[in-house]
Amino acid sequence: MNRMHIVVVTDAWHPQVNGVVRTYEKVGALLRDMGHPVSFITPLQFRSVPCPTYPEIRLSVAARHKVARLIEAAQPACIHIATEGPLGLAARAYCRRRNLPFTTSFHTKFPEYVHARCRLPLSWGYALVRWFHGPSRAVMVATEGIETELRAWGVKSIRRWTRGVDTELFRPRDKALFDHLPRPVSLYVGRVAVEKNIEAFLALDLPGSKVVVGDGPQRGDLEKRFPDAVFVGARTGEDLARHYAAADLFVFPSRTDTFGLVLLEALASGLPVAAYPVPGPKDVLGDAPVGAMDEDLCRAARAALAISPDACRAFALTRSWSASAEQFLANLSPFDAETAFPRAPENV
């Protein structure tokens, strides 16, 4: 494929620690290695305010004109809108006004998240999802299960975009980090927020210890209610990988994730997975003997403890980020940048 300058507009970026940020970081680096310049438009370039009920997420303000200037300065041949937040809305409006093709992705079940917080009907939330993604040339989703759900809500032009895992970083290691805790150690990694259903994990009657890696608005409440659980806060890089590898079981209590990048990171670290049989884990694990899914999460966890760590590692080794980057690239909708931006480029 010819060299293309790609602009990615995302409301999810540092200092957030989540799968969306890690995905775009990794795929962006691989696209650059393939010879395609990638520019990110993120909240770090804007004034922002805390998101109500979730202050760790910053919402950009006065974004419309600056997003337009940044896109025009970059003079891209492809525009991808990653999120449905203020920056995504500004980029969508710009592309619609200029009649430029663009692609989008569906990473987060915001209708379910909003419903969990303020009981807004799901049909209202998905009406907004349908409106936002309607003009997109390709709505990228990670799994078949999420594609099926979105089609049922009337979303069209869906294309698959899988995920990968860094098997050099996330690998079996020494387990001494948790030697001070009773075994087996059951682990959760991710945002500590109501939509992640972490309470279902912490309430399980399991032997050993429970460890939560991550931060978020629900942490303080859960720490008070479950004093026997160990909360270690957000971890990244080598530190995060050591926490995965030191555990014995990964428990994924979410019913709303569109993929669950942490599932692949856990499997690459040699951890079997226990989860509910819902889209996300069903699509990632499939029929592979690397996890247990059950509406009784406790039963799933006890069954998963008997699974071979070697099988989990072998499964993860087949999931590459290179394939993810190539799939993302093939889904983009390029246009003639010289025609769209008929002037000399500026430095961004």
C-alpha positions in Angstrom: 0.0 0.0 0.0 1.3 3.5 -0.8 2.5 5.7 2.0 -0.4 7.5 3.6 -0.5 10.1 6.4 -3.1 9.0 8.9 -4.8 11.2 11.5 -6.3 9.5 14.5 -8.7 11.6 16.6 -9.2 10.1 20.1 -10.7 11.3 23.4 -9.0 8.4 25.1 -5.3 9.2 25.8 -2.8 9.6 28.5 -2.9 9.8 31.5 -5.8 7.3 31.0 -4.6 3.7 31.4 -6.9 1.4 29.4 -7.0 -0.9 26.4 -8.1 1.8 23.9 -5.0 3.9 24.7 -2.6 0.9 24.6 -4.2 -0.3 21.3 -3.7 3.0 19.5 -0.2 3.4 20.8 0.9 -0.1 19.6 -0.9 0.1 16.2 0.3 3.7 15.6 3.9 2.6 16.2 3.6 -0.4 13.9 2.0 1.8 11.1 4.9 4.2 11.4 7.3 1.2 11.1 5.4 0.3 7.9 6.1 3.7 6.5 2.8 5.5 7.2 3.1 8.7 9.2 0.5 8.8 12.0 -0.6 12.0 13.8 -2.8 11.8 17.0 -5.2 14.5 18.0 -5.8 14.0 21.7 -7.0 15.8 24.8 -3.4 16.7 25.7 -3.7 19.5 23.0 -6.8 21.1 24.5 -8.2 22.6 27.6 -10.3 20.0 29.4 -12.6 19.5 32.3 -13.2 16.3 34.4 -15.9 14.0 33.2 -18.9 13.9 35.6 -18.8 10.8 37.8 -15.4 9.8 36.3 -12.9 12.7 36.9 -10.0 10.6 35.6 -11.3 11.1 32.1 -10.8 14.6 30.8 -13.3 16.1 28.3 -11.8 18.6 25.8 -13.6 22.0 25.5 -13.7 24.5 22.6 -12.5 21.7 20.4 -14.3 22.3 17.1 -12.1 25.0 15.4 -8.8 23.6 16.8 -9.5 20.1 15.6 -10.2 21.5 12.1 -6.9 23.5 12.2 -4.9 20.4 13.4 -6.4 18.2 10.7 -5.6 20.8 8.0 -2.1 21.3 9.2 -1.4 17.6 9.1 -2.9 17.2 5.6 -3.7 13.5 6.0 -4.8 11.0 3.4 -7.0 9.1 6.0 -9.0 10.3 9.0 -10.0 7.8 11.7 -12.2 8.9 14.6 -11.6 6.6 17.6 -14.1 7.8 20.1 -17.5 9.4 20.4 -16.4 12.2 22.8 -15.9 16.0 22.2 -12.9 15.5 19.9 -14.6 12.8 17.9 -17.7 14.9 17.5 -15.6 17.9 16.3 -13.7 15.7 13.8 -17.0 14.2 12.6 -18.5 17.6 12.0 -15.4 18.8 10.2 -15.4 15.8 7.8 -19.1 16.1 7.2 -18.7 19.8 6.4 -15.8 19.2 4.0 -17.3 16.0 2.5 -14.2 14.0 3.5 -14.5 10.2 4.1 -13.6 8.9 7.5 -13.7 5.8 9.5 -14.7 5.2 13.1 -14.4 2.5 15.8 -16.6 1.2 18.5 -14.5 0.5 21.6 -16.8 1.2 24.5 -20.4 0.4 25.3 -21.2 3.9 26.4 -25.0 3.3 26.3 -24.6 0.5 28.9 -22.2 2.7 31.0 -24.6 5.6 31.0 -27.5 3.3 31.8 -25.5 1.9 34.8 -25.0 5.4 36.2 -28.2 7.3 35.4 -30.6 4.7 34.0 -30.9 6.4 30.6 -32.7 3.9 28.3 -30.3 1.8 26.1 -32.4 2.6 23.1 -31.6 6.3 23.5 -27.9 5.6 23.9 -27.8 3.4 20.8 -29.8 6.0 18.8 -26.8 8.3 19.4 -24.4 5.6 18.5 -26.3 5.0 15.3 -26.2 8.7 14.5 -22.5 9.2 15.3 -21.3 6.2 13.2 -23.9 6.5 10.4 -21.7 8.5 8.0 -18.6 6.4 8.7 -17.2 4.4 5.7 -16.2 1.6 8.1 -17.1 1.1 11.8 -14.3 -1.0 13.2 -15.2 -3.5 15.9 -13.0 -6.1 17.6 -15.3 -9.2 17.7 -18.1 -11.0 16.0 -20.3 -10.7 19.2 -20.1 -6.9 19.2 -20.7 -6.8 15.5 -23.9 -8.8 16.0 -25.1 -6.6 18.8 -24.4 -3.4 16.8 -26.2 -4.7 13.7 -29.2 -5.5 15.9 -29.2 -1.8 17.0 -29.1 -0.7 13.3 -25.4 0.2 12.9 -24.1 -0.5 9.4 -20.8 -0.6 7.5 -19.1 -2.7 10.2 -15.7 -4.2 9.6 -13.6 -6.4 11.9 -10.5 -5.1 13.6 -8.9 -7.6 15.9 -6.4 -7.0 18.7 -3.0 -8.4 19.6 -0.7 -8.8 22.6 3.0 -8.1 23.3 4.1 -11.6 24.2 7.6 -10.4 25.0 6.4 -8.0 27.7 3.6 -10.2 29.0 5.1 -13.6 29.7 5.3 -16.2 32.5 7.8 -14.9 35.2 8.8 -15.5 38.7 5.7 -15.4 41.1 7.6 -14.1 44.1 5.8 -10.7 44.0 2.7 -12.3 45.6 4.5 -14.8 47.8 3.3 -12.9 50.9 -0.4 -13.7 50.0 -2.3 -16.9 50.5 -2.5 -18.9 47.2 -4.1 -19.1 44.8 -4.1 -15.5 43.8 -7.0 -14.3 41.7 -6.4 -11.2 39.8 -8.4 -8.4 38.2 -6.8 -5.7 36.0 -8.6 -2.7 34.6 -10.6 0.4 35.5 -12.2 0.4 38.9 -15.6 1.6 37.8 -19.2 0.5 38.2 -19.5 -0.7 34.6 -16.7 -3.2 35.2 -18.8 -5.2 37.7 -15.8 -5.7 40.0 -18.0 -6.3 43.0 -19.0 -9.6 41.4 -15.4 -10.7 41.5 -14.7 -9.4 45.0 -17.8 -11.2 46.4 -16.8 -14.6 45.1 -16.2 -17.4 47.7 -12.8 -18.4 46.5 -9.7 -19.9 48.2 -6.6 -17.8 48.5 -6.4 -14.0 47.8 -7.9 -11.4 45.5 -5.8 -8.6 43.9 -7.1 -5.6 42.0 -4.8 -3.7 39.7 -6.2 -0.4 38.5 -7.8 2.8 39.6 -11.0 4.6 39.2 -14.0 6.2 40.9 -15.2 3.1 42.6 -11.9 2.2 44.3 -12.5 3.9 47.6 -15.9 2.3 48.1 -14.8 -1.2 47.2 -11.7 -1.0 49.4 -14.0 -0.2 52.4 -16.5 -2.9 51.5 -13.9 -5.6 50.8 -11.1 -5.1 53.2 -9.6 -8.5 52.6 -8.9 -7.7 48.9 -5.6 -6.2 47.9 -5.8 -3.0 45.8 -2.4 -2.0 44.3 -3.5 0.9 42.0 -2.7 1.4 38.4 0.4 -0.3 37.0 2.1 -0.1 33.6 4.9 -1.7 31.6 7.2 -4.1 33.3 5.5 -3.5 36.6 2.1 -4.5 35.2 3.6 -7.5 33.5 5.1 -8.7 36.9 1.7 -8.4 38.6 0.0 -10.5 35.9 2.7 -13.2 36.0 2.7 -13.5 39.8 -1.0 -14.4 40.0 -2.6 -17.8 39.4 -6.0 -16.9 37.9 -7.4 -14.0 36.0 -11.1 -13.1 36.7 -12.9 -10.9 34.2 -16.3 -9.9 35.7 -17.3 -7.3 33.1 -20.4 -7.9 31.0 -20.0 -4.8 28.9 -16.5 -4.8 27.4 -16.3 -4.9 23.6 -13.1 -7.0 23.7 -11.0 -7.0 26.9 -7.3 -6.6 25.9 -6.5 -7.6 29.5 -7.7 -11.1 28.6 -4.9 -11.6 26.1 -2.3 -10.0 28.4 -3.3 -12.5 31.2 -3.2 -15.5 28.8 0.2 -14.4 27.5 1.4 -14.4 31.2 0.2 -17.9 31.6 -3.0 -17.1 33.5 -6.3 -19.0 32.8 -9.4 -16.9 32.6 -12.7 -17.0 34.4 -15.5 -14.9 32.9 -19.2 -14.7 32.2 -20.3 -16.1 28.8 -20.9 -12.7 27.1 -19.5 -10.9 24.0 -15.9 -10.0 24.7 -14.7 -13.1 26.5 -16.8 -15.4 24.3 -15.1 -14.0 21.2 -11.6 -13.9 22.6 -11.6 -17.3 24.3 -13.9 -19.2 21.9 -13.7 -22.9 22.4 -10.0 -22.8 23.3 -9.1 -24.7 26.5 -7.7 -21.5 28.2 -10.6 -20.3 30.3 -13.9 -21.1 31.8 -17.1 -19.2 31.2 -20.2 -19.6 33.3 -23.1 -17.5 34.6 -21.9 -18.7 38.0 -18.6 -16.8 38.1 -17.4 -18.7 41.1 -17.9 -22.0 39.3 -16.0 -20.6 36.3 -13.1 -19.5 38.5 -12.8 -22.9 40.3 -12.8 -24.6 36.9 -10.2 -22.3 35.4 -7.8 -23.0 38.2 -7.3 -26.5 36.7 -6.3 -25.2 33.3 -2.7 -25.5 32.1 -0.7 -22.2 32.1 1.2 -23.6 29.1 -2.0 -23.8 27.0 -2.8 -20.2 27.9 0.6 -19.0 26.8 0.5 -21.0 23.5 -2.9 -19.5 22.7 -1.7 -15.9 23.2 1.4 -16.5 21.0 -1.0 -16.8 18.0 -2.4 -13.2 18.5 -0.1 -10.6 16.9 -0.2 -6.8 16.9 1.2 -6.9 13.3 -2.0 -8.5 12.0 -4.1 -6.0 13.9 -2.2 -3.1 12.3 -2.6 -4.5 8.8 -6.3 -5.0 9.4 -6.7 -1.5 10.6 -4.8 -0.1 7.6 -7.0 -2.1 5.2 -10.2 -0.7 6.8 -9.2 2.9 6.3 -10.9 5.1 3.6 -8.1 7.1 1.9 -8.7 10.3 -0.1 -6.5 12.6 -2.2 -4.8 14.9 0.4 -3.6 17.3 -2.3 -7.1 17.9 -3.5 -8.6 18.1 0.0 -5.9 20.4 1.4 -4.6 22.5 -1.6 -1.9 24.5 0.2 1.6 23.9 1.7 1.6 21.8 4.9 2.4 23.4 8.3 4.2 21.9 11.2 1.9 20.3 13.7 
